[in-house]
Amino acid sequence: MEDVQKKTFTKWINARFSKCGKLPIKDIFTDLRDGRRLLDLLEGLTGNPLLKERGSTRVHALNNVNKVLQVLHQNNVELVNIGGTDIVDGNHKLTLGLLWSIILHWQVKDVMKDIMSDLQQTNSEKILLSWVRQSTRPYSEVNVLNFTTSWTDGLAFNAVIHRHKPELFGWEKVTKMTPIERLEHAFNVAQKYLGIEKLLDPEDIAVQLPDKKSIIMYLTSLFEVLPQQVTIEDIHEVETLPRKYKKESHYSHGPHFDSSSFQSSMLEEECGGSRVALEEVLTWLLSAEDAFQEQENISDNVEEVKEQFATHEAFMMELTAHQSSVGNVLQAGNQLIAQGNLSEEEESEIQEQMTLLNSRWEALRVDSMDRQSHLHDVLMERQKKQLQQLSDWLSETEERIQKMESQGFMGDLKTFQQQIDEHKELQNDLEAEQVKVNSLTHMVVIVDENSGESATAVLEEQLQRLGERWTAVCRWTEERWLKLQEINILWQELLEEQSLLKAWLIEKEEALNKVQTSNFKDQKELGVNVRKLAILKEDMGMKRQTLEQVNEVAQDVTQLLNNKKALKNIDSDLEELTQRWDSLVQKLEDYSNQVP
């Protein structure tokens, strides 16, 4: 039904757009989401210009759709449980519901408002059905009882047109056509001579149960351009569905599941209420069968299986909710048979249709339960496999951590940098696994008579153990990363300070070598060299603190590394610097003593 409504509603919208020179839409589920095309539609229907937000963000779309809902409210269009987010998110069911509310208001009720007022009737469907029955009354082959199965053979559409425009075609010619040919003929004639758009496709009508809303929408287009003769007596006839209904003729080529004849015989004494109930049950049953057939094959992905399980669980709840409706229809049929007022032919027909209805319901119920059971088994298997995969991954990672711990920190900076790279790989692996771990918070547990409530306790215990292991791995990885970063920063700082201090010592050694200690030309030259020595002494005094800081950093690094090789290398570098420092101090002292 959804596909048919989507197609029909799209044609109706584009027919409206073509009249006001607007571009057509292609897909109502995507093209209407930003609200702008809906506002275009309402502009044409109301005749009032409507401001639209042109931005492409979700906020702009919501503002436009909320403007649509506001306009509908101002025009007294009834909407039930439809919000702006439903349309922006592309909800198929609610988008179709919104469009049907628009069509019902401007296409159906607006066309019929005058006659509804004259007859003091508020039910547009009763008036439309009364008009159709009155229009087709002279045609013995036609008996319209509803807006679904009564139209599948195409005779009723042609009869409505022929009754008011007999000059357009011959009736006998139509009766010899196939259902598809009749439907095509009626839609072509209506388009060519009455100016009615071909909103319906024959292949969508010549089915077991065509879409009611699409047929009503098309019939109101005929009602708008053809003479409208409906009396209060015609409406009473629809309300009572008298016993003198017309038998379907040999021209009917409807589907095997003949709900028209079933309704007319089974419910003739129970008035229109039971007839509507049966039609709703049949409509729902066929749509439920379609929905069940459209469900995808069970996925190999555990998250997709969870979604499939939830979707099917909702479907099963819907089956349960309609079970009483099916039972009531079958009970009504049994009561009619028990009354003994039916002919042998009528009783046989009712019994056959009840058996067919019951068997299709039972088949759908059994197939649905089988799928639910299969989904459950597959989901449990996939989740069990998912938990085992995580446990295996944790075991491998724990061994990996144990190996990294046993190695300690490397003794030279190059291999230490390699350890940092290895740790980054571990962090990346953790981030990748985090996605899988997050999904464990949405585990599905089905408690039945076989597993009992213990299934939940077992799963919770298993998840708790895995959670504790995962937390321990994450904590170790974070703590070790902080330590690696601290060591790396200090080590880099140590090497940089050692390099700068070494270069400074070389510079001062060269400066000291240029100081003259004897054979001065005059007192002035002596004074210059004395000042040089004084400056060098002052620089050495100031730089003494840097040497002490380098030693402190070296101690911090060796303490964090806790590695003998590292300690040996760092001590060797410090010893070299210290010896060079001491040598420069001694040489400076000797030079100072040589100068008079």
TIDOKE-451153 format. One record per residue (C-alpha): x, y, z. Coordinates in steps of 0.5 Angstrom, whole numbers, plus 500, padded with zeros to 3 digits. Example, Ala and Ser with C-alpha at 12.3 -4.5 7.8 and 13.67 -1.06 7.14 Angstrom:
2
525491516/527498514/
//
This chain:
596
500500500/506505502/509504495/502506491/500512496/507514495/506514487/499517487/501522492/507524488/502525482/497529485/502534488/506534481/499536478/498541483/505544481/504544474/498548474/502554478/509553474/513550479/518544478/516537480/518533485/521526485/521523491/516525497/520522502/526526501/524532497/519534502/524534508/526541508/519543508/520548502/516544497/511543502/510550503/510551495/504546495/500550501/502556497/498554491/492551495/491557500/493562495/497566500/505567499/509563504/516565507/521560506/528559510/533558504/538555509/541548508/541546516/537542520/534548524/532551517/528545515/525544522/523552521/520551514/516544516/513547523/511553518/507548514/504545521/502552523/498553516/495547516/492548523/490555521/486552516/483547521/487541518/487535523/493532524/494526529/501525532/505528527/511533529/516537525/522532526/518526523/518530516/525532517/527525519/523522513/519518516/515514511/508513515/508520518/510523511/504520508/499521513/501529513/500529505/493525506/491530511/492535506/489531500/483530505/482537506/483540499/481535495/476531498/472535503/473542499/470539493/464536497/463542502/457544498/453538498/455536505/452542507/446541503/445534506/447536513/452530513/460531515/462524513/465525506/466518504/458516505/457522500/462519495/460512496/452514495/454518489/458512486/452507487/447512485/451513478/452506477/445503479/443502472/449497470/447490473/454488472/457493477/456493485/460498489/460496496/467500498/473504496/477498495/475491492/469494488/474497483/479492481/475489475/475496472/467496471/466501476/470507474/467506467/460506469/461512473/464516467/459512462/453514466/454521466/458522459/455516455/457519448/464518450/464510449/460504448/458500454/458493451/465494448/468495456/465489458/469485453/475488456/480485461/480488468/487492466/484494459/478497463/482501468/487504462/480505458/477509464/483513466/485515459/478517457/477521464/484525462/482526455/475528455/474530463/481533464/483529470/490527471/492519471/493519478/492511478/496506475/492500472/497495475/496498482/488497482/487490479/490487485/487483491/486489495/488496492/489502496/483506499/486513499/488513492/481511490/478516494/482521491/481519484/474519485/473526488/476528481/471525478/466528483/468535482/467535474/461530473/454532475/453531483/446528485/446525492/439524496/439523503/436516501/442514498/446515504/441511508/442506503/449506504/449506512/444500512/447496506/440493505/439485503/437487496/444488494/446486486/450479485/456480481/456478474/460473470/464480467/467480474/475478474/477480481/482476485/481470488/480473495/474476494/472480500/467484496/462478495/464476502/462482505/456483502/453476504/457476511/455482513/448484510/444484517/450487521/449494517/455498515/459498522/461490521/463491513/468497515/471493520/472487516/475492510/480494515/482487518/483485510/487491509/491490515/492483513/494484506/499490508/502486514/503480509/507485505/511488510/513481513/515479506/519485505/523484511/531483509/534476510/538476517/544479517/551477519/552483523/550483530/548490530/544489524/541483527/539487533/535492529/532486525/530483532/527490535/523491528/520484528/518484535/514491534/511487528/509481533/506486537/502489532/500482530/498481537/494487537/490485531/488478533/482480536/480484530/481477526/477473531/471478531/470478524/471470524/466470529/461474526/461469520/460463524/454467527/451468520/452461519/449459525/442463524/440459518/438464514/443464508/442460502/446454501/450457496/451463501/453459506/458455502/461462500/462465507/465458509/470458504/472466505/472465512/477459511/481463507/482468512/483464517/489460514/492466511/492469518/495463521/500462516/502469517/502468525/506461524/511464519/512470524/514466530/519462526/522468524/522471531/525464533/530464528/532471529/533470537/537464535/542468531/542474535/544469541/549466537/552473534/552476541/556470544/561470538/562477540/563476547/568471545/572475540/572481546/575476551/580473546/582480544/583482551/587476552/592477547/592485549/594482556/599478554/602484550/602488556/605483560/611483555/612490554/612491562/617485562/622489557/621496562/624502558/629502553/636505555/637509549/633515546/632511539/629505542/625509547/622512541/620506538/617504545/613510544/611508537/609501539/605504545/601509540/599502536/596499542/592506543/590505536/588498537/584500543/580506540/578501534/576496539/572501543/566501538/565494539/565495547/560500546/555495543/556491549/552496553/546494548/546487549/539483548/537478552/531474551/528471558/523465556/521458559/528455557/533460560/529463565/531469569/538466570/540468563/540475565/544474571/549470567/550475562/551480567/556477570/560475564/559483562/562485568/568480568/570483561/568490563/573489569/579487564/577492559/578497565/584495567/587495560/585502559/588504565/594501564/595504557/593511560/598511566/604508561/602513556/603519561/610516564/612515557/611522555/614525562/620521560/621523553/620530555/625530560/630526556/629531550/630537555/636533558/640532551/638539549/641542556/647538555/648540548/648547550/652547556/657543552/657548546/658554551/664550555/667550548/666557547/669559553/675554552/677558546/676565549/680563555/686561550/686568547/687571554/694573554/698572561/705575560/709580555/704585556/706592552/703596557/699597563/693598558/694591555/694588562/688591564/684588558/686581559/685582567/678584565/677578560/679573566/674577571/668576566/670569564/670568572/663571573/660567567/662561570/659563576/653564573/653558569/654553575/647553576/645550569/650545571/647543577/640543573/643538568/645533574/638534577/634532570/639527569/637524576/630524574/630521568/635515570/630514576/624514571/627509566/630505572/635502567/642500568/644501561/641508561/644510567/651508565/650512558/647518562/652518567/658517562/655524558/655527565/662525567/664528561/661535562/663535569/671534567/670539562/667544567/673542572/678543567/676550565/675552572/682550573/685553567/682559569/685559576/692558573/691564568/689568573/695566578/700568572/697575571/701580575/
//
